[in-house]
Amino acid sequence: MSDRLTVEARSARFGAAEGDGIVRCDACPVLCRIRPGRAGACSRYANEDGHLIRTDPAVVLARTVDEGGRVAEFAGAEWDGKLLDPSRAFVTGIGAGTTYPDYKPAPFIVAAEHAGVDTVTVVTEGIFSYCGVKVKIDTDRHLGPETAPVRAKGEQVGHVTTAEYGSQMLSLGGVRHLTGGSKREGTATCETLLTLCAGGEVELTIDGGHSVRVAANQPPVVEGTPERRMRVGCGSATVGIFAKQWLGHADEVIVVDDHITGVLTEHQAGKVLGMRPAGLRVRGRRSTPGRYFQVASPGLGWGGTDITDPLSIVERVDPAIAWPGLRLLMTSTTGDHAAWYVLDEALRPVEAEMPRAIRAVVDRIGENCEPSLCNVLFMAGAGGSLRAGVTENPVLLTRSVAAGETKVTLGGAPAYLWPGGGITVMADVTRMPKGSFGYVPTPALVAPIEFTLPRTLYERLGGHMEDVVRVEDVLRSLGPSLRVDHWADRNPWPFAP
């Protein structure tokens, strides 16, 4: 077993002893001088009897089922401290420690055999100044104008970015907010990112918009009201989906939507079904038949608009086309708002009780809406100095990752690699193990990252071959500082061909 895995060796690797039992931690640029029995500014490292130790356990993920479908003995039970089956173990970067400055080899360079192939997994925790989160919020509610500043505790931590189908999008963090503003801005940004990545809830306010509480895989809370449904589609799409189900039960249907409001009898769906024109003209800019833009301003009302009275978007009723008794349904794209009207002798819409057949279709709109949730994706650039902990020639690692020869995971979770230069990765935080993230007060986030590749390739890339250690020895050396979690079955196994 390599000496570098002993407590003393790892302590010397991460820090330097000074007088009076003080240890200087060089796991990050802050370079804390830690007295005996105390922890550093990030609480991740402490001085124990003159040795620098990692306060959090190192995390190994263990598969409960192997390639042959056999169930492992430790499945469904706590690990008893015995050596795990190396073929089912994946050493993550969680708790591994960092090796700042990064010319040092990564904390663990783990050798294992999988499916007859000798592999190497380079395991470390990255200090990411270039990082942030993308937050997808399933709601039609208007949160704020595009590019508007997003604030936490009064400090700008990001901005509203391009809306997607049924979702509002926020871009939070990034190096400019972490390091390019005031100390308060950097601290607020770091705290916001850390909370979101850990699955916690944060309250955000948007300039010119509204407040929203978000947490990964939880419904957003807009101005104190939890969202329930993500829209089934835009107004035009809703018309297209349900047109045939309205046929014979309504003479006109207007689906109110901030983006594209649909009018059934004008829409191609209504024409194909042979529906009679109803003569109701809605406000806004007509795009194509039955599709209208900008019928109202964005807001928290019907269909993500600012209206509370749906009739306010009906500009006029054409007496040459409409008729007394005309049956009109107005609904939103989620079915949360719906009203039924009948035109009187003066062709004025009068609200009436909604027929059962119409109510059934409105309810079906809601049934077809997916639950409204928030998704948090961690995004970071690993194209910098941490590559030196993998190989002495970092560009070879970058090229290998881009070519798909080297797999990148974050705490074992699959990472989406952005094309182009560098190593820019993105991962769903809900697929990463508990306790994956930390911070350093520079400020920056600390997150696990692992590079898995064939051993022969690692040697060709100029890897630190003298620091390669068998997985069995890594597991033994970690001993009581090891935490074993079950592998998340929805994550692909990094060693799979």
HELIX and SHEET records of a PDB file:
HELIX    1   1 ASP A    3  LEU A    5  5                                   3    
HELIX    2   2 VAL A    7  PHE A   14  1                                   8    
HELIX    3   3 GLY A   19  GLY A   21  5                                   3    
HELIX    4   4 PRO A   86  ARG A   88  5                                   3    
HELIX    5   5 VAL A  175  THR A  179  1                                   5    
HELIX    6   6 LYS A  183  CYS A  197  1                                  15    
HELIX    7   7 GLY A  235  TRP A  246  1                                  12    
HELIX    8   8 GLN A  268  VAL A  272  1                                   5    
HELIX    9   9 TRP A  302  GLY A  304  5                                   3    
HELIX   10  10 PRO A  310  ILE A  313  5                                   4    
HELIX   11  11 ARG A  356  GLU A  367  1                                  12    
HELIX   12  12 SER A  385  GLY A  389  5                                   5    
HELIX   13  13 PRO A  394  ALA A  402  1                                   9    
HELIX   14  14 VAL A  429  ARG A  431  5                                   3    
HELIX   15  15 ARG A  455  ARG A  460  1                                   6    
HELIX   16  16 MET A  465  ASP A  467  5                                   3    
HELIX   17  17 VAL A  471  LEU A  478  1                                   8    
HELIX   18  18 GLY A  479  SER A  481  5                                   3    
SHEET    1   A 3 GLY A  15  ALA A  17  0                                        
SHEET    2   A 3 VAL A  23  CYS A  25 -1                                        
SHEET    3   A 3 ARG A  33  ILE A  34 -1                                        
SHEET    1   B 2 TYR A  45  GLU A  48  0                                        
SHEET    2   B 2 HIS A  51  ARG A  54 -1                                        
SHEET    1   C 3 ALA A  89  VAL A  91  0                                        
SHEET    2   C 3 ALA A  58  ALA A  62 -1                                        
SHEET    3   C 3 LEU A 482  HIS A 486  1                                        
SHEET    1   D 6 ALA A 413  PRO A 414  0                                        
SHEET    2   D 6 LYS A 407  LEU A 410 -1                                        
SHEET    3   D 6 ALA A 444  PRO A 454 -1                                        
SHEET    4   D 6 VAL A 117  PHE A 128 -1                                        
SHEET    5   D 6 PHE A 108  HIS A 114 -1                                        
SHEET    6   D 6 VAL A 468  ARG A 470  1                                        
SHEET    1   E11 THR A 225  PRO A 226  0                                        
SHEET    2   E11 VAL A 221  VAL A 222 -1                                        
SHEET    3   E11 SER A 211  VAL A 214 -1                                        
SHEET    4   E11 VAL A 202  ILE A 206 -1                                        
SHEET    5   E11 PRO A 149  ALA A 152 -1                                        
SHEET    6   E11 GLU A 155  GLU A 164 -1                                        
SHEET    7   E11 SER A 167  GLY A 173 -1                                        
SHEET    8   E11 CYS A 131  ASP A 138 -1                                        
SHEET    9   E11 CYS A 374  GLY A 381 -1                                        
SHEET   10   E11 THR A 424  ASP A 428 -1                                        
SHEET   11   E11 TYR A 416  LEU A 417 -1                                        
SHEET    1   F 7 ARG A 285  THR A 288  0                                        
SHEET    2   F 7 ARG A 291  PHE A 293 -1                                        
SHEET    3   F 7 THR A 261  VAL A 263 -1                                        
SHEET    4   F 7 GLU A 252  VAL A 256 -1                                        
SHEET    5   F 7 ARG A 327  SER A 332  1                                        
SHEET    6   F 7 ALA A 338  LEU A 343 -1                                        
SHEET    7   F 7 PRO A 349  GLU A 351 -1                                        
SHEET    1   G 2 LEU A 280  VAL A 282  0                                        
SHEET    2   G 2 VAL A 314  VAL A 317 -1                                        
SHEET    1   H 4 ALA A 413  PRO A 414  0                                        
SHEET    2   H 4 LYS A 407  LEU A 410 -1                                        
SHEET    3   H 4 ALA A 444  PRO A 454 -1                                        
SHEET    4   H 4 GLY A 438  VAL A 440 -1                                        
END                                                                             
